[in-house]
Amino acid sequence: AVNGLYVYPHLDLDEQLAEFERRFSDDPDRLLRFNTAKIYVDGILDLGTAALIDPYDTPIDEDYPSGFHYFTPDLLQAYVSGLHAIGYRISFHVIGDAAVRAALDSIEGIDDDPATVAERRHRTTHNFLVHPDDIGRFADLGVIAETCDEVCVMYAGRIVERASAKEVFANPRHAYTQGLLNSIPRLDGIPKSELNII
């Protein structure tokens, strides 16, 4: 089994990298491998925590009009460079366009041969918003951009709805899917109002 380890911005950089080095294993003959590091660069759009290049129309928190990054650029670069040097494949949670750019910048900032960096197949997951200037950078840096074209909604251990992501959000058919979508806090909703119960 291949496992990933999470990087936490509030923990000490050197201690965390030492622990990642201690746990690293990429031997295909081993039953258990730790060769992927997961870094949450930003939050999510619905809560106003996804990092955007331009401010939100209606920020949830006036102190963070463009959402926020969990890591400063220097700290993100230190983790990415250190993890790459150990041998990890890095998977970045990125939602907003500023987070995507920060992840790509940190990969570009790795002090290694660009072909070696590309061969590691670092990846960004989710990629809800990508600035047009950054689209070509994925191929240039050898970064995999993971997205979702199809969504399955599960209820009580069974798939109750399956459709394209666009269709599920635009026209949810199952009552549970409708309930899930109606329970999401809205930026344009009444502040501090109760969420719908599923």
N, C-alpha and C positions, 0 to 999 in steps of 0.2 A: 504494500500500500504506500502511496505517495502522500505525504502530509505537508501542510503549510503552517508556518508559525507567524503570529501577528506581531507587528512592531507597535509599541506604545509610546506616544510622544512625551508622556510625563515621567517615564523611567530614564535612568542615566544611560547616555549613549554608549560609553565604553563598557559598562556592565552588560548592557543588552547585546552588544555586538559580541562580547566574549561568550555569552550564553548561546548565541546563534552559532558561533564557531564550534563550540563544544557539541552541539546537537547536529551539525551538518552531516548528512549522509546522502550520497548519490550513487551508491553501488547498486547496479541493477540486480545483483545476486542476493541482496538483502531483502528480507521480508518486509521491513519497515524502512522507509526513507524519508528524510526531512531535507528537501531541496528547494522549497518555495517559501518566500517571505511575502506576507500580505501587508500592504501599507494603505491605510485609509487617508487619502489626501484631503477630502472634504466630506460634507454631510449630504443632505438630500434637499431637493427643490421644495417639497411641500412644507418643510419647516424653515425654509430660508437659510439653511446652513450649507447648501452647495455653493462652492466658490465660483463667482461669475466675474468676467472681465468688466462688464457694465453693471451698475447697481440694479437691484430689484425695483420694479415699479412701486411696490409697497413693501418695504423691508419689514420683517418681523421684529428685528432689533436695530434701532437707529445707530447703535455702536458698530454694527456690521452690515452696512447697506448693500454690500456685495457678497454676503455670506462670509465664510471664513475657512482658512486652511488650518488643519490640525498641526502642521509642522511649519516652522519658518523655512524660507528657501535654503538657508545655510544648513539647518538641521536635516532637512530632507536630503540635501546633497550628501551630507556626511553619512547618513544611513544607506543611501543607494550605493554610493561608492564603496562603503565598507562591506555591505552584503554581496555586491557583485564580486569584490576581491575574494571573499570567502568561497564563492561558487554558487550562490543562490540565484535562482530565477525569481524575479520580482513581479508581483501582481499588484497593481495599483487600483484601489477603489476610487474612481473619478466620476463625478456626475456633471459638474459645471465646467464651462470652457476654460476658466482660469485654473482649475484643478488639472484638467487635461494638459494644459500648457506647462504647468509646474512639473508634472510627471515626465513629460517629454524633455523639458529643460534639464531635469536631474539625470536622465539617461544620457542625454547629449554631453553632460558634464563629467561622465565617468572617464577617468584617466586610464584608458586602455585602447587598444587598437579597435577602430570602429567595426571591423569585421568580427572580432571576438565578441564585442558587445552585442552585435546583431545575432550572432549564433546562439547566444544565451536565450533568446526569444522571450525577453521581458514583455509584459502585457499590461494593457489597461482594460478594466472591466466596467461595464455599464455605458460610459461615454454618451450620456444623454445630450450634452451640448458640446460641439467641437467647433472652434473658430475656423473659418475657411483657410486662414493662413497656416493652420496646423495640420490640415488633412494630409498633405504630402510628406510631412515629417515622419509619419508612421512608417512608410516604406523606406524613407531615407535612413532611419535609425534601426530598422528591422524590428519594430515594435508591433505586436499583435493587438488589434483593437477588437475586443469582444463585445458583441451586441446581441440583442435578442429579437428575432423576427416573429417567433411564435410563443404564445403564453398558454400554460395549462393552469387552471385553477382547481385546487384540490379541496374537498370537504369530506370529513370523516374517512380519510384514507383513500378516497376515490377521486378520479378526475371528473369534474362535473361540467367543465367548459374548456374547450380548446379552440383557439383561433389566432389570427395574427395579432400582434401586440396592438396595432392600430385599431383593429376591430373590437377587441376586448374593451379598450378604454372608450371607444366611441359608442359602442352598442352592446353593453354587457347583457347576456341573455339569461343567465342563471340568477336566481334570487340571492344566492350567497355572493356571487361576483358583484352584483349590484350593491349589496350590503357592505362589502369590503370597500368599494369605491366611494360609497356615501359616508364612510367613517373616516376618510382622510381629512385632516384639517385643511381648510382653504385659506389662501392668502387674502382673498376678497370677502371672507366670512366675518361674522361678528366676533370681535376679540373675546377670548375667554369663554366662549359659548360651549355648551356640552357637545361632545361628538355623538353622532348617531350610533346606537348600539346595534350590533349585528344580530 
